[in-house]
């Protein structure tokens, strides 16, 4: 999925990133249903390495930046001496080690929260939804409002993938009512509408209609989804 940014959904670029994330989920719905894997904000990655590479002033930030480098490293032949892994399994093993180290050493800090979010995301991508849910839930409860909203957004997707539609809908509606810089009202609305569309098309349309007049790609996404409704 695409990366969640710090900015609210106000630009075409961000809106298109969300559309790509929705498309990814739609294209992999069968695999998600069959294997329990889920393209949650896990693959979404809160910050990229570039954010921290500019502010590596503390041990916590350096440790987190190193872990993020692992997570963003490619699988395959290395290029220009850059970090890479021969398999996804090898990469996941190293990423889990790195983020667990950050979470353990800096528990309670912002970096510790981010590391735990990444750990949950990797677990979710591996299909270990119960473990991922526990980690996300902890960040949702104890993290600051930004990381809490990200974790709730990921939890909602797990709930829907696991058949707990009512819980998923409730969680996304809470995010719609309480948006943050990391999860905007428009983003949560589009995601909820996408999930509701197959079973509650009228409710999905009700959510999408106000977005028809939003500037840029947001309205395009809303119109596209409305056109797909029964």
LUMKOLNU-840797 format. One record per residue: residue number from 1; residue in one letter; x, y, z of N, C-alpha, C in turn. Coordinates in steps of 0.2 Angstrom, whole numbers. Example, Ala and Ser with C-alpha at 12.3 -4.5 7.8 and 13.67 -1.06 7.14 Angstrom:
residues 2
    n  res   n_c1   n_c2   n_c3  ca_c1  ca_c2  ca_c3   c_c1   c_c2   c_c3
    1    A     66    -28     39     62    -22     39     66    -16     39
    2    S     64    -11     35     68     -5     36     64      0     39
***
This chain:
residues 230
    n  res   n_c1   n_c2   n_c3  ca_c1  ca_c2  ca_c3   c_c1   c_c2   c_c3
    1    X      4     -6      0      0      0      0      4      6      0
    2    X      1     12     -1      5     18     -1      6     20      6
    3    X     11     25      6     13     28     13      8     33     15
    4    X      7     32     22      3     37     25      7     43     26
    5    X      5     49     25      9     55     26      7     59     32
    6    X     11     64     34      9     68     39      3     73     37
    7    X      3     75     31     -2     80     29     -9     77     28
    8    X    -14     81     30    -21     78     29    -22     78     21
    9    X    -28     74     20    -29     73     13    -32     79      9
   10    X    -27     83      7    -29     90      4    -26     91     -3
   11    X    -22     86     -5    -18     87    -12    -20     81    -16
   12    X    -19     82    -23    -20     76    -27    -16     71    -26
   13    X     -9     72    -24     -4     67    -23     -6     62    -17
   14    X     -8     65    -12    -10     61     -6    -17     57     -8
   15    X    -21     60    -11    -28     57    -13    -26     51    -17
   16    X    -22     52    -22    -20     46    -27    -16     41    -23
   17    X    -12     43    -18     -9     37    -14    -14     33    -11
   18    X    -20     36     -8    -25     32     -5    -29     28    -10
   19    X    -30     31    -16    -33     27    -21    -29     21    -22
   20    X    -22     22    -23    -18     16    -24    -19     11    -19
   21    X    -19     13    -13    -20      8     -7    -26      5     -7
   22    X    -32      8     -9    -38      5    -10    -38      0    -15
   23    X    -35      2    -21    -34     -3    -27    -30     -9    -25
   24    X    -25     -8    -21    -21    -14    -19    -25    -19    -15
   25    X    -29    -16    -10    -33    -20     -6    -38    -24    -10
   26    X    -41    -20    -15    -46    -23    -19    -43    -29    -23
   27    X    -37    -28    -26    -34    -33    -30    -32    -39    -26
   28    X    -31    -38    -20    -28    -44    -16    -33    -46    -11
   29    X    -40    -44    -12    -45    -46     -7    -45    -54     -7
   30    X    -44    -57    -12    -45    -65    -12    -39    -68     -8
   31    X    -33    -65     -8    -28    -68     -4    -29    -66      3
   32    X    -31    -60      4    -33    -58     11    -38    -62     14
   33    X    -43    -64     11    -48    -69     13    -45    -76     14
   34    X    -41    -78     10    -39    -85     10    -33    -86     15
   35    X    -29    -81     16    -23    -82     20    -23    -78     26
   36    X    -27    -73     26    -27    -69     32    -22    -63     32
   37    X    -18    -63     27    -14    -57     26    -17    -51     24
   38    X    -15    -45     26    -18    -39     25    -14    -33     23
   39    X    -15    -30     18    -11    -24     16    -13    -18     20
   40    X    -12    -18     27    -14    -13     31     -8     -7     30
   41    X     -9     -2     34     -4      3     34      2      1     35
   42    X      3     -6     36     10     -9     37     14     -8     32
   43    X     12     -9     27     16     -8     21     16     -1     20
   44    X     11      2     24     10      9     23     16     13     26
   45    X     19     11     31     25     14     34     24     21     36
   46    X     24     23     42     23     30     45     27     35     42
   47    X     33     34     43     38     39     40     43     35     35
   48    X     46     38     30     51     35     27     58     37     30
   49    X     63     33     28     69     35     30     71     42     30
   50    X     69     45     24     71     52     23     69     57     29
   51    X     64     55     32     62     60     38     67     60     43
   52    X     69     54     45     74     53     50     81     54     48
   53    X     82     53     42     89     54     40     91     62     41
   54    X     86     66     41     88     73     42     88     75     49
   55    X     86     71     54     86     73     61     88     68     65
   56    X     94     65     63     97     59     68    101     63     73
   57    X     98     65     78    102     69     83    102     65     90
   58    X     98     60     90     98     56     97     99     49     95
   59    X    100     45    101    101     38    100     95     35     98
   60    X     89     37    100     83     34     99     81     35     91
   61    X     83     41     89     81     42     82     86     38     77
   62    X     92     38     79     97     34     75     95     27     75
   63    X     93     24     81     91     17     81     85     16     77
   64    X     80     20     77     74     20     73     75     20     65
   65    X     80     25     64     82     26     57     85     20     54
   66    X     89     17     58     92     10     56     87      5     54
   67    X     82      4     59     77     -1     58     73      1     52
   68    X     72      7     50     68      9     45     72      8     38
   69    X     78      8     38     82      7     33     82     -1     31
   70    X     81     -5     36     80    -12     35     74    -13     32
   71    X     68    -10     34     62    -11     32     61     -9     24
   72    X     65     -4     23     64     -1     16     69     -4     11
   73    X     73     -8     13     78    -11      9     75    -16      4
   74    X     78    -16     -2     75    -21     -7     76    -28     -6
   75    X     72    -32     -9     74    -39     -9     77    -41    -16
   76    X     83    -43    -16     86    -45    -23     93    -42    -23
   77    X     96    -42    -29    103    -40    -29    104    -33    -27
   78    X    109    -32    -23    111    -25    -20    113    -21    -26
   79    X    112    -14    -25    114     -9    -30    118     -4    -27
   80    X    124     -2    -29    128      3    -27    130      2    -20
   81    X    131     -4    -18    132     -6    -11    127     -5     -6
   82    X    121     -3     -8    115     -2     -3    113     -9      0
   83    X    110     -8      6    107    -14     10    102    -17      6
   84    X    102    -24      5     97    -28      2     97    -35      5
   85    X     92    -39      3     91    -45      6     89    -50      1
   86    X     91    -56      2     90    -62     -3     83    -64     -4
   87    X     80    -63      2     73    -66      2     69    -61      7
   88    X     62    -61      6     58    -57     10     58    -60     17
   89    X     59    -67     18     59    -70     25     65    -67     28
   90    X     71    -67     25     77    -64     28     76    -57     30
   91    X     73    -53     26     72    -46     27     67    -45     33
   92    X     61    -49     33     57    -48     39     60    -50     46
   93    X     64    -55     46     68    -58     52     72    -52     54
   94    X     76    -49     50     80    -43     52     76    -37     54
   95    X     71    -36     51     67    -30     52     63    -31     59
   96    X     61    -37     60     58    -38     67     63    -38     73
   97    X     69    -40     71     74    -39     76     76    -32     78
   98    X     76    -28     72     78    -21     73     73    -17     77
   99    X     66    -18     75     61    -14     78     60    -16     85
  100    X     60    -23     86     59    -25     93     65    -22     98
  101    X     71    -22     95     76    -18     99     74    -11    101
  102    X     72     -8     96     70     -1     97     64      0    102
  103    X     59     -5    101     53     -5    105     55     -6    113
  104    X     59    -11    113     61    -13    120     66     -8    124
  105    X     71     -5    120     75      0    123     72      6    124
  106    X     67      8    120     64     15    121     57     15    122
  107    X     55     10    126     47      9    127     45     16    130
  108    X     39     18    128     36     24    130     37     30    127
  109    X     43     30    123     45     36    119     41     36    112
  110    X     41     41    108     38     42    102     42     36     97
  111    X     48     36     97     51     31     93     49     24     95
  112    X     48     22    101     46     16    103     39     14    100
  113    X     34     20    100     28     19     97     28     17     90
  114    X     33     21     86     33     20     79     36     13     78
  115    X     41     11     82     44      4     81     38     -1     82
  116    X     34      0     87     29     -5     88     24     -5     83
  117    X     22      0     80     18      1     74     21     -3     68
  118    X     27     -2     67     30     -6     62     30    -14     63
  119    X     31    -16     69     31    -23     71     24    -26     70
  120    X     19    -22     71     12    -24     70     11    -25     63
  121    X     14    -20     59     13    -20     52     16    -26     48
  122    X     22    -28     51     25    -34     48     22    -40     50
  123    X     19    -40     56     15    -46     58      9    -47     54
  124    X      6    -41     52      0    -41     48      1    -44     41
  125    X      7    -41     38      8    -44     32     10    -51     31
  126    X     12    -54     37     14    -61     37      8    -65     39
  127    X      2    -62     39     -4    -65     41     -5    -67     48
  128    X     -1    -64     52     -1    -66     60     -6    -60     63
  129    X    -12    -60     61    -17    -55     63    -18    -54     70
  130    X    -18    -60     74    -19    -59     81    -13    -56     84
  131    X     -7    -57     82     -2    -54     85     -2    -46     83
  132    X     -3    -45     77     -3    -38     74     -9    -34     78
  133    X    -14    -37     79    -20    -34     82    -18    -32     89
  134    X    -15    -36     93    -13    -35    100     -8    -29    100
  135    X     -3    -29     95      2    -23     95     -1    -17     93
  136    X     -6    -17     88     -9    -11     86    -14     -8     91
  137    X    -17    -13     95    -22    -11    100    -18     -7    106
  138    X    -12     -9    107     -8     -6    112     -6      1    111
  139    X     -4      2    104     -2      9    102     -8     13    102
  140    X    -14     10     99    -20     14     99    -22     16    106
  141    X    -21     13    111    -23     14    118    -18     19    121
  142    X    -12     18    120     -7     21    124     -3     27    120
  143    X     -3     26    113      1     31    109     -2     38    109
  144    X      2     43    106     -1     49    106     -7     49    100
  145    X    -10     54     99    -16     54     95    -14     52     88
  146    X     -8     54     85     -7     53     78     -5     45     77
  147    X     -1     42     82      0     35     81     -6     31     83
  148    X    -10     34     88    -16     30     89    -21     30     84
  149    X    -21     35     80    -26     35     74    -23     30     69
  150    X    -17     30     68    -14     26     63    -16     18     65
  151    X    -15     17     71    -16     10     73    -23      8     73
  152    X    -28     13     74    -35     12     74    -37     11     66
  153    X    -34     14     62    -35     13     55    -33      6     53
  154    X    -27      4     55    -25     -3     53    -30     -8     57
  155    X    -32     -7     63    -36    -11     66    -43    -12     63
  156    X    -45     -7     60    -52     -7     56    -51    -12     50
  157    X    -45    -11     47    -44    -16     41    -44    -23     43
  158    X    -41    -24     49    -40    -31     52    -47    -34     54
  159    X    -51    -29     57    -58    -31     59    -62    -33     52
  160    X    -62    -29     47    -66    -31     41    -63    -37     38
  161    X    -57    -38     38    -54    -44     35    -56    -50     39
  162    X    -57    -49     45    -58    -55     50    -66    -56     51
  163    X    -70    -52     47    -77    -53     47    -80    -49     53
  164    X    -77    -45     56    -80    -41     62    -82    -34     59
  165    X    -86    -34     54    -88    -28     51    -91    -22     55
  166    X    -95    -24     60    -98    -19     65    -92    -15     68
  167    X    -87    -19     71    -82    -16     74    -77    -12     70
  168    X    -76    -14     64    -72    -11     59    -76     -4     57
  169    X    -82     -4     56    -86      2     54    -86      7     60
  170    X    -87      4     66    -87      9     72    -80     12     72
  171    X    -75      9     71    -68     11     72    -67     17     67
  172    X    -69     15     61    -68     20     55    -72     27     56
  173    X    -78     26     59    -82     31     60    -79     36     66
  174    X    -76     33     71    -73     37     76    -67     41     73
  175    X    -64     38     68    -58     42     65    -61     47     60
  176    X    -67     46     57    -70     51     53    -72     57     58
  177    X    -74     56     64    -77     61     69    -71     64     72
  178    X    -65     61     72    -59     63     76    -53     62     71
  179    X    -52     66     66    -47     65     61    -40     68     64
  180    X    -35     66     62    -28     68     64    -24     70     57
  181    X    -18     72     59    -14     74     53    -12     67     49
  182    X    -12     62     53    -10     56     50    -16     52     46
  183    X    -22     53     49    -27     49     46    -33     55     45
  184    X    -34     57     39    -39     62     38    -46     60     38
  185    X    -50     64     38    -58     63     38    -59     60     31
  186    X    -56     63     26    -58     60     19    -55     53     18
  187    X    -49     52     21    -46     45     20    -50     40     24
  188    X    -52     41     30    -56     37     34    -63     36     30
  189    X    -66     41     27    -72     41     24    -72     36     18
  190    X    -67     37     14    -66     33      8    -65     26      9
  191    X    -61     25     14    -60     18     16    -66     14     19
  192    X    -70     18     23    -76     15     26    -81     14     20
  193    X    -82     18     15    -86     18     10    -84     12      6
  194    X    -78     11      4    -76      5      1    -78     -2      4
  195    X    -77     -2     11    -79     -8     14    -86     -9     14
  196    X    -90     -4     15    -97     -4     15   -101     -6      9
  197    X    -98     -4      3   -101     -4     -3   -104    -11     -5
  198    X   -101    -17     -4   -104    -23     -6   -110    -25     -2
  199    X   -111    -23      4   -117    -25      8   -121    -19     10
  200    X   -119    -13     10   -123     -7     12   -121     -2      7
  201    X   -123     -3      0   -122      2     -5   -125      9     -3
  202    X   -131      9     -1   -134     16      1   -130     20      6
  203    X   -128     16     11   -124     19     16   -117     22     13
  204    X   -114     18      9   -108     20      6   -109     26      2
  205    X   -115     26     -2   -116     32     -6   -117     38     -2
  206    X   -120     38      4   -121     43      8   -115     46     11
  207    X   -110     42     12   -103     44     14   -100     47      8
  208    X   -100     45      2    -96     47     -3    -99     54     -6
  209    X   -106     55     -6   -109     61     -9   -106     67     -7
  210    X   -104     69     -1   -101     75      1    -94     76     -2
  211    X    -91     70     -4    -84     71     -7    -84     73    -14
  212    X    -90     72    -17    -90     74    -24    -88     81    -26
  213    X    -89     85    -21    -87     92    -23    -80     94    -20
  214    X    -76     89    -17    -69     90    -14    -65     92    -20
  215    X    -60     96    -19    -55     98    -25    -51     92    -26
  216    X    -48     92    -33    -43     87    -35    -46     80    -35
  217    X    -41     75    -33    -42     68    -34    -47     65    -29
  218    X    -48     69    -24    -53     66    -19    -60     65    -22
  219    X    -62     70    -26    -69     70    -29    -69     64    -34
  220    X    -63     64    -38    -62     58    -43    -63     51    -40
  221    X    -60     50    -34    -61     44    -31    -68     43    -29
  222    X    -71     48    -26    -78     47    -24    -82     46    -30
  223    X    -82     49    -35    -86     48    -41    -85     41    -44
  224    X    -79     39    -44    -77     32    -46    -80     27    -42
  225    X    -80     28    -35    -83     23    -31    -91     23    -31
  226    X    -94     29    -32   -101     29    -33   -103     26    -39
  227    X    -99     26    -44   -101     23    -51   -101     15    -50
  228    X    -97     13    -45    -96      6    -44   -102      3    -40
  229    X   -106      7    -37   -111      5    -32   -117      2    -36
  230    X   -120     -3    -32   -126     -6    -35   -131     -1    -36
***
